[in-house]
Amino acid sequence: MTMTLKVKTLSSGQNTESTVGGPLIATREQRDAFEIVSDIGTTAIISDVFWFEQLPDETLPAIEEKHILIDVNSIRYEVLNVANQGGEGNRLRVMTRRIRY
């Protein structure tokens, strides 16, 4: 899938987003869904893992926990964890939480 990378910043009490990368090509692996029960109801959390290959310049995408990934269908994913996989810098594992509105 094709993804756009955005960074979210808080300025004057408002969240703003700006595009910092893309298009990035990723492979998606849907891991699991779980629920959190609170006083106001049940919230379903769906986590997805994305795998990113090296860029043409043989580096990995600079994705961090402060970023948001957006796919071509405008589904938004909050980055929760990033890990270099494979030990040789050839794959990036990005765990996300799908943002629901």
C-alpha positions as CSV (number, residue, x, y, z in Angstrom):
1,M,0.0,0.0,0.0
2,T,1.0,3.6,-0.6
3,M,1.3,5.8,2.5
4,T,1.8,9.5,3.2
5,L,3.8,10.4,6.3
6,K,2.7,13.4,8.4
7,V,3.9,15.0,11.7
8,K,1.4,16.3,14.2
9,T,2.3,19.3,16.3
10,L,0.5,21.2,19.0
11,S,0.5,24.9,18.5
12,S,-1.6,27.5,20.5
13,G,-3.8,24.7,21.7
14,Q,-4.5,23.3,18.2
15,N,-3.1,20.2,16.6
16,T,-1.7,20.9,13.1
17,E,-0.3,18.4,10.6
18,S,2.2,18.7,7.9
19,T,3.4,16.2,5.3
20,V,7.0,15.2,5.9
21,G,7.3,12.2,3.5
22,G,5.8,10.1,0.9
23,P,4.7,8.3,-1.1
24,L,6.1,5.4,0.9
25,I,5.3,1.8,0.0
26,A,4.4,-0.6,2.8
27,T,3.2,-4.1,3.4
28,R,0.4,-4.3,5.9
29,E,-0.1,-7.0,8.5
30,Q,-3.2,-6.7,10.7
31,R,-2.3,-8.1,14.0
32,D,-5.2,-8.1,16.4
33,A,-8.1,-6.2,17.9
34,F,-8.9,-5.6,21.5
35,E,-11.3,-3.6,23.6
36,I,-10.9,-1.3,26.5
37,V,-13.9,-0.8,28.7
38,S,-14.2,2.5,30.4
39,D,-17.0,4.3,32.3
40,I,-18.3,5.9,29.1
41,G,-18.3,2.7,27.0
42,T,-16.3,0.2,25.1
43,T,-13.5,1.3,22.7
44,A,-12.2,-1.1,20.1
45,I,-8.5,-0.7,19.3
46,I,-7.2,-2.2,16.1
47,S,-3.5,-2.5,15.7
48,D,-1.8,-2.8,12.3
49,V,1.9,-3.5,11.6
50,F,3.5,-2.0,8.5
51,W,6.7,-3.2,6.9
52,F,8.7,-0.7,5.0
53,E,11.6,-1.7,2.7
54,Q,14.7,0.4,2.0
55,L,14.3,3.6,-0.1
56,P,16.1,4.0,-3.4
57,D,19.0,5.6,-1.6
58,E,19.3,2.4,0.5
59,T,18.1,4.0,3.8
60,L,15.0,3.3,5.8
61,P,12.2,5.8,6.0
62,A,12.6,8.2,8.9
63,I,9.4,7.2,10.7
64,E,9.1,8.0,14.5
65,E,6.4,7.8,17.2
66,K,5.3,11.4,16.6
67,H,4.2,10.6,13.0
68,I,0.8,9.7,11.5
69,L,0.6,7.4,8.4
70,I,-2.3,8.0,6.0
71,D,-3.1,5.5,3.3
72,V,-4.7,6.1,-0.2
73,N,-8.2,5.6,1.4
74,S,-7.5,8.4,3.9
75,I,-7.4,5.9,6.8
76,R,-5.1,7.3,9.5
77,Y,-2.7,5.3,11.6
78,E,-0.9,6.6,14.8
79,V,2.6,5.3,15.0
80,L,3.1,3.5,18.3
81,N,6.5,1.7,17.9
82,V,9.2,1.6,15.2
83,A,11.9,-1.1,15.0
84,N,14.7,-1.8,12.6
85,Q,14.3,-5.5,11.6
86,G,16.7,-7.9,10.0
87,G,19.7,-6.5,11.7
88,E,21.1,-5.0,8.6
89,G,18.9,-2.0,8.2
90,N,16.9,-3.5,5.3
91,R,13.3,-3.5,6.8
92,L,11.5,-1.2,9.2
93,R,8.6,-2.6,11.4
94,V,6.1,0.1,12.3
95,M,3.3,-0.8,14.8
96,T,0.3,1.5,14.6
97,R,-3.1,2.1,16.0
98,R,-5.9,2.9,13.5
99,I,-7.4,6.3,14.4
100,R,-11.2,6.3,14.5
101,Y,-13.4,9.3,14.3
